[in-house]
């Protein structure tokens, strides 16, 4: 018995040693893997890219076939994480329907962070403007290939802002199923495939034929179809059992929400889902340009948004919501890309987040804050822009519009810090959420929980929580009036006091900013 006891003891020691050895090896592998991360914590699957605005995520140089890329990607995504291993990252899934692709024919897809048991889904459309001709698309492919191809997409991404799985950064949506849909269709999420090209009429002759062939591209534009296929691929993941589906997006992704929310609601209804589909538009509520442009816009890269969309709609075979399209005659459907024209035709609940002095709206007018000289006419345009955007949002039920110079906010890690009249953006979204739930359950919405928040002060940066202005040449933070001086404006000529720059702003803030 004594010998048997000793043998048992030795076997036990051997088992412990083997287990420790395995753990040590696993720890070594984990450490090696973490070396491939970009800005993430150690021990996660490679390569990981944080979802912050402007992140390139890498680019590939070859145009692969949709099918081959999809298969390789699925295997890679499936093998990126061992069963049961916990991770905060979203994992890449390529679409099962390999006929729906990015611009260059590579597989489209989505990133998913599941939260088991949750019946709330947050789908996010990435932004990145568009291309609308062979010239603009070739330039885009050369310079920002990740917005036209999946060949360089990483296997995992880490969400920030409203996409974060951390409660301290994302109090109300961290425990939802989070889906990030990369933008690789360049069509403001409106395309449905190759544009129809009917034969020219005889009287058009060779000149028209040459013009048509010069503007033809080998790219495909399937933004709206990509959203449809993502929904289909999420059915096995449980989206049919969802209680709430929030379709959100920033910049062109925000406009994509406006264009697709009714279609998504209809698709889920046809699948038998009882989810309420809601829209969250971040910095995608544009107004038409005031600048006169050259009529030969297709030959240049600097089209106005209206002209770009007019031309692009034909190239993309783009679609707009049915009820809006019925308001406009053929050829005028481009107007449905502008929120203030489209909003009244939508039936799904919508929340609009919009800086009143949106930097992208200013760039359309060739105004670059902190980067060049500024004329008095341009300064006047800036002031008028705030008033015009404010007026366009008057009838929007749920809105958060700070009087700031910036662009996009939802995926910024400090998105909780901005306020309008003492209410933060996450708080306003939560109030809207509670109000919608109360209405669905025939209850009276709670008082003192606001979600129509528009700054009343008139100047840019008059809200004290605005993002800081940075001089692009020196990278120094400046006040608004310091920035205007740096950009060459004569403040005394404009009736402004360069010495007392904070006084008028402080008084305007106290009047409602």
C-alpha positions as CSV (number, residue, x, y, z in Angstrom):
1,X,0.0,0.0,0.0
2,X,2.9,2.3,0.9
3,X,4.4,1.7,-2.6
4,X,1.1,2.3,-4.3
5,X,0.7,5.6,-2.4
6,X,4.2,6.7,-3.5
7,X,3.4,5.8,-7.2
8,X,0.1,7.8,-7.0
9,X,1.9,10.8,-5.5
10,X,4.5,10.7,-8.3
11,X,1.8,10.5,-11.0
12,X,0.1,13.5,-9.4
13,X,3.3,15.5,-9.5
14,X,3.8,14.6,-13.1
15,X,0.3,15.7,-14.1
16,X,0.8,19.1,-12.4
17,X,4.2,19.5,-14.1
18,X,2.7,18.7,-17.6
19,X,-0.2,21.2,-17.0
20,X,2.2,24.0,-15.9
21,X,4.3,23.3,-18.9
22,X,1.3,23.5,-21.3
23,X,0.2,26.8,-19.6
24,X,3.7,28.2,-20.0
25,X,3.7,27.4,-23.7
26,X,0.2,28.8,-24.2
27,X,1.3,32.0,-22.4
28,X,4.4,32.2,-24.7
29,X,2.2,31.9,-27.8
30,X,-0.2,34.5,-26.4
31,X,2.7,36.9,-25.9
32,X,3.9,36.3,-29.4
33,X,0.5,36.9,-30.8
34,X,0.1,40.2,-29.0
35,X,3.1,41.6,-30.7
36,X,1.1,41.9,-33.9
37,X,-1.5,44.2,-32.4
38,X,-1.8,47.9,-33.4
39,X,-2.6,49.9,-30.3
40,X,-4.4,47.1,-28.5
41,X,-3.9,45.2,-25.2
42,X,-1.7,42.1,-25.2
43,X,-3.1,38.6,-25.7
44,X,-5.6,39.3,-28.4
45,X,-5.8,37.8,-31.9
46,X,-3.6,39.4,-34.6
47,X,-3.8,41.7,-36.4
48,X,-6.0,44.1,-34.5
49,X,-6.9,47.7,-35.5
50,X,-8.7,50.2,-33.3
51,X,-11.8,51.7,-34.8
52,X,-10.9,55.3,-34.6
53,X,-11.8,57.9,-37.3
54,X,-9.2,57.9,-40.1
55,X,-7.7,54.5,-39.3
56,X,-6.5,53.0,-42.5
57,X,-6.5,49.4,-41.4
58,X,-3.8,48.5,-43.9
59,X,-4.0,48.1,-47.7
60,X,-3.3,45.4,-50.2
61,X,-1.9,45.8,-53.7
62,X,-3.6,43.0,-55.5
63,X,-7.2,42.6,-56.7
64,X,-8.2,39.1,-55.7
65,X,-11.3,37.2,-56.7
66,X,-14.3,37.4,-54.4
67,X,-14.6,33.6,-53.9
68,X,-11.0,32.8,-53.1
69,X,-10.6,35.8,-50.7
70,X,-13.8,34.9,-48.9
71,X,-12.8,31.3,-48.3
72,X,-9.4,32.3,-47.0
73,X,-10.9,35.0,-44.8
74,X,-13.5,32.7,-43.3
75,X,-10.8,30.2,-42.4
76,X,-8.6,32.9,-40.9
77,X,-11.5,34.5,-39.0
78,X,-12.6,31.1,-37.7
79,X,-9.1,30.2,-36.5
80,X,-8.3,33.6,-35.0
81,X,-9.7,32.6,-31.6
82,X,-9.9,29.3,-29.7
83,X,-13.4,28.2,-28.6
84,X,-14.4,29.7,-25.3
85,X,-11.6,32.3,-25.3
86,X,-12.9,35.7,-24.3
87,X,-12.0,38.7,-26.3
88,X,-13.3,42.3,-26.7
89,X,-12.4,42.4,-30.4
90,X,-14.8,42.2,-33.3
91,X,-14.0,39.4,-35.7
92,X,-14.1,39.6,-39.5
93,X,-16.8,37.6,-41.4
94,X,-16.9,37.7,-45.2
95,X,-20.3,37.5,-46.8
96,X,-21.6,34.1,-47.7
97,X,-23.0,35.5,-51.0
98,X,-19.7,36.0,-52.9
99,X,-21.5,37.8,-55.7
100,X,-21.9,40.9,-53.5
101,X,-18.4,42.5,-53.4
102,X,-16.3,45.5,-52.8
103,X,-15.5,47.9,-55.7
104,X,-12.6,45.7,-56.9
105,X,-14.4,42.3,-56.7
106,X,-12.9,41.3,-53.4
107,X,-15.3,39.9,-50.8
108,X,-17.3,42.4,-48.7
109,X,-18.0,41.5,-45.1
110,X,-18.5,42.7,-41.5
111,X,-16.9,42.6,-38.1
112,X,-19.0,41.1,-35.2
113,X,-18.7,41.2,-31.4
114,X,-21.4,39.0,-30.0
115,X,-22.9,39.5,-26.6
116,X,-24.6,36.2,-25.8
117,X,-28.2,36.6,-24.6
118,X,-28.5,40.2,-25.7
119,X,-31.5,41.1,-27.9
120,X,-30.1,44.5,-28.9
121,X,-28.1,44.9,-32.1
122,X,-26.0,47.9,-33.1
123,X,-25.0,47.9,-36.8
124,X,-22.5,50.6,-37.8
125,X,-21.8,51.9,-41.4
126,X,-18.3,53.3,-41.9
127,X,-17.9,56.6,-43.7
128,X,-15.5,57.9,-46.4
129,X,-17.3,60.0,-49.0
130,X,-17.5,58.4,-52.5
131,X,-16.2,58.3,-56.1
132,X,-18.4,59.0,-59.1
133,X,-16.3,58.6,-62.3
134,X,-13.4,56.5,-63.6
135,X,-11.0,59.3,-62.7
136,X,-12.2,59.8,-59.1
137,X,-12.5,56.0,-58.5
138,X,-9.0,55.3,-59.9
139,X,-7.6,58.1,-57.7
140,X,-9.4,56.7,-54.7
141,X,-8.2,53.1,-55.4
142,X,-4.6,54.4,-55.6
143,X,-4.8,56.5,-52.4
144,X,-7.3,54.9,-50.1
145,X,-7.5,51.3,-51.3
146,X,-9.1,50.0,-48.1
147,X,-12.3,51.9,-49.0
148,X,-12.6,49.9,-52.3
149,X,-11.1,46.5,-51.4
150,X,-11.0,44.0,-48.6
151,X,-7.6,42.7,-49.5
152,X,-5.9,44.4,-46.6
153,X,-8.6,44.2,-43.9
154,X,-7.3,42.8,-40.5
155,X,-8.9,39.8,-38.9
156,X,-10.1,41.7,-35.9
157,X,-11.0,45.3,-34.9
158,X,-11.5,46.9,-31.5
159,X,-14.5,49.2,-31.2
160,X,-14.2,52.7,-29.6
161,X,-17.0,55.1,-28.6
162,X,-20.4,53.7,-29.1
163,X,-18.8,50.5,-30.5
164,X,-16.8,49.9,-27.3
165,X,-17.6,46.8,-25.2
166,X,-16.4,48.6,-22.1
167,X,-19.1,50.0,-19.8
168,X,-17.0,53.0,-18.8
169,X,-16.7,54.1,-22.4
170,X,-20.1,53.0,-23.6
171,X,-22.6,52.9,-20.7
172,X,-25.8,51.9,-22.6
173,X,-24.6,49.9,-25.7
174,X,-21.5,48.0,-24.5
175,X,-23.6,44.9,-23.8
176,X,-25.3,44.8,-27.3
177,X,-24.3,42.7,-30.3
178,X,-22.0,45.1,-32.1
179,X,-21.5,44.9,-35.9
180,X,-19.1,47.2,-37.9
181,X,-19.6,47.1,-41.6
182,X,-16.5,48.4,-43.5
183,X,-17.2,50.8,-46.4
184,X,-15.7,49.4,-49.6
185,X,-18.4,50.3,-52.2
186,X,-17.7,54.1,-52.6
187,X,-21.4,54.8,-53.3
188,X,-22.7,56.3,-50.0
189,X,-24.2,52.9,-49.4
190,X,-26.7,53.2,-52.2
191,X,-25.4,51.0,-55.0
192,X,-27.1,47.9,-56.3
193,X,-24.7,46.7,-58.9
194,X,-23.4,47.5,-62.4
195,X,-25.1,50.5,-63.9
196,X,-27.3,49.8,-66.8
197,X,-25.7,50.9,-70.1
198,X,-28.3,50.9,-72.9
199,X,-27.0,51.4,-76.5
200,X,-26.8,55.0,-77.6
201,X,-29.4,56.4,-80.0
202,X,-28.2,56.8,-83.6
203,X,-28.2,60.6,-83.5
204,X,-25.8,60.6,-80.5
205,X,-23.0,59.4,-82.7
206,X,-19.4,58.6,-81.9
207,X,-18.8,61.6,-79.7
208,X,-21.4,60.5,-77.1
209,X,-20.0,56.9,-77.4
210,X,-16.5,58.1,-76.6
211,X,-17.8,60.1,-73.6
212,X,-19.6,57.1,-72.3
213,X,-16.7,54.7,-72.6
214,X,-14.3,57.3,-71.0
215,X,-16.5,57.4,-67.9
216,X,-17.0,53.6,-67.7
217,X,-15.2,51.8,-64.9
218,X,-14.4,48.2,-64.1
219,X,-15.6,48.7,-60.5
220,X,-18.8,47.4,-58.9
221,X,-20.9,49.5,-56.5
222,X,-23.0,47.4,-54.1
223,X,-23.3,49.3,-50.9
224,X,-27.1,48.8,-50.4
225,X,-26.7,45.1,-51.3
226,X,-23.9,44.7,-48.8
227,X,-26.2,45.8,-46.0
228,X,-28.9,43.4,-47.1
229,X,-26.5,40.5,-47.2
230,X,-25.0,41.4,-43.7
231,X,-28.6,41.1,-42.3
232,X,-29.0,37.7,-43.9
233,X,-25.7,36.5,-42.5
234,X,-26.7,37.6,-39.0
235,X,-29.8,35.4,-38.9
236,X,-27.9,32.4,-37.6
237,X,-26.4,34.7,-35.0
238,X,-29.8,35.6,-33.6
239,X,-30.8,39.0,-35.2
240,X,-34.3,37.6,-35.9
241,X,-34.9,37.5,-32.2
242,X,-33.7,41.1,-31.7
243,X,-35.8,43.5,-29.7
244,X,-34.0,46.6,-31.0
245,X,-31.8,47.0,-34.1
246,X,-29.9,50.3,-34.3
247,X,-28.6,51.1,-37.8
248,X,-25.9,53.8,-37.2
249,X,-23.1,55.4,-39.2
250,X,-20.8,58.4,-39.4
251,X,-20.4,60.9,-42.3
252,X,-21.2,59.0,-45.6
253,X,-22.2,56.1,-43.3
254,X,-24.7,58.4,-41.6
255,X,-26.2,59.4,-45.0
256,X,-26.2,55.6,-45.6
257,X,-28.4,55.2,-42.6
258,X,-30.9,57.7,-44.0
259,X,-30.9,55.9,-47.3
260,X,-31.3,52.3,-46.0
261,X,-33.2,52.4,-42.7
262,X,-36.6,51.7,-44.3
263,X,-35.2,48.9,-46.4
264,X,-33.6,47.3,-43.3
265,X,-36.8,47.6,-41.4
266,X,-38.8,46.0,-44.3
267,X,-36.2,43.2,-44.6
268,X,-36.4,42.3,-40.9
269,X,-40.2,42.4,-41.0
270,X,-40.3,40.0,-43.9
271,X,-38.0,37.6,-41.9
272,X,-40.6,37.6,-39.2
273,X,-38.5,39.6,-36.7
274,X,-40.4,41.9,-34.3
275,X,-37.4,44.2,-33.7
276,X,-37.9,48.0,-33.7
277,X,-35.4,49.4,-36.2
278,X,-33.9,52.7,-35.3
279,X,-31.5,55.0,-37.1
280,X,-28.6,57.0,-35.6
281,X,-27.0,59.5,-38.0
282,X,-23.6,61.0,-37.1
283,X,-22.4,63.9,-39.3
284,X,-24.3,62.7,-42.3
285,X,-26.9,65.5,-42.3
286,X,-25.5,67.7,-45.2
287,X,-27.0,70.8,-46.8
288,X,-26.5,71.8,-50.5
289,X,-23.4,73.7,-51.5
290,X,-23.7,77.5,-52.2
291,X,-20.7,77.6,-54.4
292,X,-21.0,78.0,-58.2
293,X,-19.1,75.2,-60.0
294,X,-17.9,74.5,-63.5
295,X,-20.4,72.7,-65.6
296,X,-17.7,70.2,-66.7
297,X,-17.6,68.7,-63.2
298,X,-17.3,65.0,-64.4
299,X,-13.8,65.8,-65.7
300,X,-12.6,67.2,-62.3
301,X,-12.2,65.8,-58.9
302,X,-13.8,68.8,-57.1
303,X,-17.5,68.3,-57.8
304,X,-20.1,69.7,-55.4
305,X,-21.9,67.0,-53.4
306,X,-25.0,67.5,-55.5
307,X,-23.1,67.1,-58.8
308,X,-21.1,64.1,-57.4
309,X,-24.3,62.3,-56.4
310,X,-26.2,63.2,-59.6
311,X,-23.4,61.6,-61.7
312,X,-22.7,58.8,-59.1
313,X,-26.3,57.6,-59.0
314,X,-26.1,56.6,-62.6
315,X,-22.7,54.9,-62.2
316,X,-23.7,53.1,-59.0
317,X,-27.2,52.1,-60.1
318,X,-28.1,53.8,-56.8
319,X,-31.4,53.5,-54.9
320,X,-33.2,55.9,-52.6
321,X,-36.1,55.3,-50.2
322,X,-39.4,54.8,-52.2
323,X,-41.4,57.4,-50.5
324,X,-38.8,60.1,-51.1
325,X,-38.2,59.0,-54.7
326,X,-41.9,59.6,-55.4
327,X,-41.6,63.2,-54.4
328,X,-39.1,64.0,-57.2
329,X,-39.2,63.5,-60.9
330,X,-36.7,61.2,-62.7
331,X,-33.2,62.6,-62.5
332,X,-33.9,64.5,-59.3
333,X,-33.5,61.5,-57.0
334,X,-30.2,63.0,-55.7
335,X,-32.2,65.3,-53.4
336,X,-33.1,62.2,-51.2
337,X,-29.4,62.1,-50.1
338,X,-30.0,65.3,-48.0
339,X,-31.5,64.6,-44.6
340,X,-33.7,67.8,-44.5
341,X,-35.4,66.6,-47.7
342,X,-35.7,63.0,-46.8
343,X,-36.5,63.0,-43.0
344,X,-40.3,63.7,-43.3
345,X,-40.7,60.6,-45.5
346,X,-39.2,58.1,-43.1
347,X,-41.3,56.1,-40.7
348,X,-38.5,54.5,-38.6
349,X,-37.4,56.5,-35.5
350,X,-34.3,58.6,-36.2
351,X,-31.7,60.3,-34.0
352,X,-29.5,62.9,-35.7
353,X,-26.1,63.9,-34.3
354,X,-24.7,66.9,-36.1
355,X,-22.0,69.5,-35.4
356,X,-23.5,72.9,-36.4
357,X,-20.2,73.9,-38.0
358,X,-19.3,70.6,-39.7
359,X,-15.8,70.6,-41.0
360,X,-16.6,68.5,-44.0
361,X,-19.5,70.8,-44.9
362,X,-17.0,73.7,-44.8
363,X,-14.4,71.8,-46.9
364,X,-17.0,71.5,-49.7
365,X,-16.8,75.3,-49.8
366,X,-13.0,75.2,-49.7
367,X,-12.8,76.4,-46.1
368,X,-10.2,74.7,-44.0
369,X,-10.1,75.8,-40.4
370,X,-6.5,76.2,-39.1
371,X,-5.0,75.3,-42.5
372,X,-5.2,78.4,-44.7
373,X,-6.2,82.1,-44.9
374,X,-9.8,83.0,-44.4
375,X,-11.7,85.7,-46.2
376,X,-14.5,87.8,-44.6
377,X,-16.9,86.2,-47.1
378,X,-15.9,82.7,-45.9
379,X,-16.2,83.8,-42.2
380,X,-19.7,85.0,-43.0
381,X,-20.5,81.6,-44.6
382,X,-19.3,79.9,-41.5
383,X,-21.7,81.9,-39.3
384,X,-24.6,81.4,-41.8
385,X,-23.9,77.6,-41.9
386,X,-24.7,77.3,-38.2
387,X,-28.0,79.1,-38.6
388,X,-29.0,77.0,-41.7
389,X,-28.2,73.7,-40.1
390,X,-30.1,74.7,-37.0
391,X,-33.1,75.6,-39.1
392,X,-32.9,72.3,-41.0
393,X,-33.0,70.4,-37.7
394,X,-36.0,72.2,-36.2
395,X,-38.5,69.5,-36.9
396,X,-36.3,66.5,-36.1
397,X,-37.7,64.8,-33.0
398,X,-34.4,63.5,-31.6
399,X,-31.2,65.5,-32.2
400,X,-27.9,66.4,-30.6
401,X,-26.3,69.5,-32.3
402,X,-23.5,71.3,-30.5
403,X,-22.3,74.6,-31.8
404,X,-18.8,73.3,-32.6
405,X,-16.3,73.0,-35.5
406,X,-15.7,69.3,-35.9
407,X,-16.7,66.2,-37.9
408,X,-18.0,62.8,-36.6
409,X,-18.2,61.8,-32.9
410,X,-19.8,58.4,-32.3
411,X,-16.6,56.3,-32.6
412,X,-14.4,58.8,-30.6
413,X,-13.3,57.4,-27.3
414,X,-14.2,60.7,-25.6
415,X,-17.7,60.9,-27.1
416,X,-19.2,61.1,-23.6
417,X,-17.6,64.4,-22.9
418,X,-19.6,66.6,-25.3
419,X,-22.7,68.3,-23.9
420,X,-25.6,70.5,-25.0
421,X,-27.4,72.3,-22.2
422,X,-25.8,70.1,-19.6
423,X,-26.8,66.8,-21.3
424,X,-24.2,64.5,-22.8
425,X,-24.7,62.6,-26.1
426,X,-24.9,59.1,-24.4
427,X,-27.4,60.5,-21.9
428,X,-29.6,62.0,-24.7
429,X,-29.5,58.7,-26.6
430,X,-30.5,56.9,-23.4
431,X,-33.4,59.3,-22.9
432,X,-34.5,58.7,-26.5
433,X,-34.3,55.0,-26.0
434,X,-36.4,55.2,-22.8
435,X,-39.0,57.3,-24.6
436,X,-39.3,54.9,-27.5
437,X,-39.7,52.0,-25.1
438,X,-42.3,53.8,-23.1
439,X,-44.3,54.6,-26.3
440,X,-44.1,50.9,-27.4
441,X,-45.4,49.8,-24.0
442,X,-48.2,52.5,-23.9
443,X,-46.6,54.3,-21.0
444,X,-45.9,58.0,-20.5
445,X,-42.3,58.9,-21.3
446,X,-40.3,60.1,-18.3
447,X,-40.0,63.9,-17.8
448,X,-36.7,65.7,-17.4
449,X,-34.9,63.4,-19.8
450,X,-34.2,65.5,-23.0
451,X,-33.3,64.3,-26.5
452,X,-33.9,67.3,-28.7
453,X,-30.8,69.3,-27.9
454,X,-29.7,72.1,-30.3
455,X,-27.3,74.8,-29.1
456,X,-28.8,78.3,-29.1
457,X,-25.6,80.3,-29.1
458,X,-24.6,81.7,-32.5
459,X,-20.9,81.3,-32.8
460,X,-18.7,78.3,-33.6
461,X,-17.0,77.0,-30.5
462,X,-19.4,78.9,-28.2
463,X,-20.2,75.5,-26.4
464,X,-17.5,75.1,-23.7
465,X,-17.4,71.3,-24.3
466,X,-16.4,71.7,-28.0
467,X,-13.3,69.8,-29.2
468,X,-10.2,72.0,-29.1
469,X,-9.1,73.8,-32.3
470,X,-5.6,73.0,-33.4
471,X,-3.4,75.1,-35.7
472,X,-2.3,72.6,-38.4
473,X,1.1,74.4,-38.8
474,X,2.1,74.5,-35.2
475,X,-0.2,71.8,-33.7
476,X,-1.0,74.2,-30.9
477,X,-4.4,74.5,-29.4
478,X,-6.0,77.9,-30.0
479,X,-9.2,79.8,-29.1
480,X,-11.5,80.6,-32.0
481,X,-10.4,84.3,-32.1
482,X,-6.8,83.3,-32.0
483,X,-7.5,80.9,-34.9
484,X,-9.2,83.7,-36.9
485,X,-6.2,86.0,-36.3
486,X,-3.8,83.2,-37.4
487,X,-5.9,82.8,-40.6
488,X,-5.6,86.4,-41.4
489,X,-8.9,87.9,-40.4
490,X,-9.0,91.6,-39.2
491,X,-11.0,91.2,-36.0
492,X,-11.4,94.9,-35.4
493,X,-12.8,95.4,-38.9
494,X,-15.3,92.7,-38.1
495,X,-16.3,94.4,-34.8
496,X,-14.6,91.8,-32.6
497,X,-12.3,92.5,-29.7
498,X,-9.1,90.5,-30.0
499,X,-8.1,91.3,-26.4
500,X,-11.4,90.2,-24.8
501,X,-12.0,87.1,-26.9
502,X,-13.5,85.0,-24.1
503,X,-16.0,87.6,-22.9
504,X,-18.5,87.5,-25.7
505,X,-18.2,83.8,-26.0
506,X,-18.9,83.3,-22.3
507,X,-22.0,85.5,-22.4
508,X,-23.3,83.6,-25.4
509,X,-22.7,80.3,-23.6
510,X,-24.7,81.5,-20.6
511,X,-27.5,82.4,-23.0
512,X,-28.1,78.8,-24.0
513,X,-24.9,77.2,-25.4
